[in-house]
């Protein structure tokens, strides 16, 4: 039988994995309200494109509203190597992801990306307080490295 703390940790990890799955589903559906439902009002976002940082849920919502129309009409999201670490009311997760679909030449389909999320339990509910989406870059050329085989 698991000790209470191990049981709570397993429950928290399962909740976070479900939150991440819900986020991916909302992105595929291009549903900004569902996407934003898990973000803290004071979220900080580091994107793989400018601006350097985005502060606050309202500003982050505008980023989603601007970028979702650029996505293909229909697409999937493949994730790999999801790792979730929980410590009390704080958690981190990181994974690789890429967009998939029929439009193979669409710019969104050209690479794997990396995502790291910081989560905090507030009022009994996990919220995303920090997110960092990135691409590796070649320091010799200062160019992003696009890969279909990470």
N, C-alpha and C positions, 0 to 999 in steps of 0.2 A: 504494500500500500504506500502511495506517495505521501510525503509529509505535506502539511498545509501550504508551506511556501513554495514547494515544487509544484503543487497542484495549481496554486494561484499564478505562478510564472507560466505554466503551460496554458492556462486559460488566457492570460494576457497576450501571450504570443499568438494564440489562435485568433483572438480578437483583432490584433494588428494585421495578421495575414488576411483576415476577412476585409478589413478596412482597405488594404492595398488592392485586393481583388475588386472591391466595390469601386475604387478610384479608376482602375483600368477599364471596368465596364462603363463607367460614366464618360470616360474619355472617348471610348469607341462609339458611344451613343451621341457624342458631342453635346452633352447635357451639362451646361455650365452650373446650374443650380446644384445638381448632384455632385459635380466635381468639387465645388466650393463647400459643400456640407461638412467636410471633415477638417477644414482649415481653421486654425485659431485666428481671431481677429487681428492679432499682432504678428502673423506669420512673416518670416523673412525668406525670400526666394532668390537663389543664385541660379540663373539660367545659362544655357550654353550660347545664348545670343544676348546682345545688349537689351536692357540696361545692365549695368554692373551688379545691381541688386534691386529687388523690388520689396518694399516694406508695406505690410498691411494687406488684409484680405480684399479690400476694395480695389487697390492697385493691381493685385494679382488677378482678380476677376477680369479686369480690363485686358490683361495679357492674354488670358484664355479666350475672351471674346474676339480679340484681334487675330489670334493664331488659328483657332479651329476652322474658320472658313478656308484656310490654306491647305487643310488636310484633304485627302481623297474622300469621295462621297462615302465609300465603304472601306473599312480597314480593320485589321486585328492588331493585337499587341502580344508579342511573344516575350516572355520573361525568362531569365536564367539566373541561377546562383543567388536566389533570394535568401538573405540572412537577416534574422531578427534577434536583437539582444534587448532584454528587458531588465531594468533595475528599479524596482519600486514604481514610482509614477513617471519615470522617464524611460524612453526606449529609442533605439536606433535601428534602422533597417537600411540595407543597401542591396542593389541588384543591377543586372544588365537588362536592357530591353531594346526591342526594335519594333517598328511598325511593319505589318505584313498586309498583303492584299494583291489584287489583280493588276494594279497599276505599278508594275515593277520598275518603271522608269521615273516614277514620281520621286521628287527629292526626299520626301519623308521616308522612303523605303531603302535609302542608300547606305545606312550604317546602323550599327549597334551604338547605344548610348549608355551612360552610367547614371544611376540615381541613388542619392543618399537622402534619407528622411529622418528628421528628428521629431519625436512624438512626446507629448506630455498628457497625462491623465488630469483633466480638469473637471471638477464636479461629477466624477465617476465616469467620464467619457474621454476616450482617446482622441486627441486632436493633433494635427500636423502643425508644428511650430516652426520648422525649418525644412526647406527642401533645396537640394543642390543637384541640378542636372548638368552633365558635362560630356564632352568629347575629349579624348586624348589629343595632344598636339605634338608636332615634331619641333623641338626647340631649335633645330638648325634652320628650318624654313619658316617657322612661326605659322605653319598651316595646320588646320585640323586634320586628324587622321581618320578617314572613313574606312570602316571595315565591315564585311559581311561574315567574318570568321574570327570572333574575338578569342 
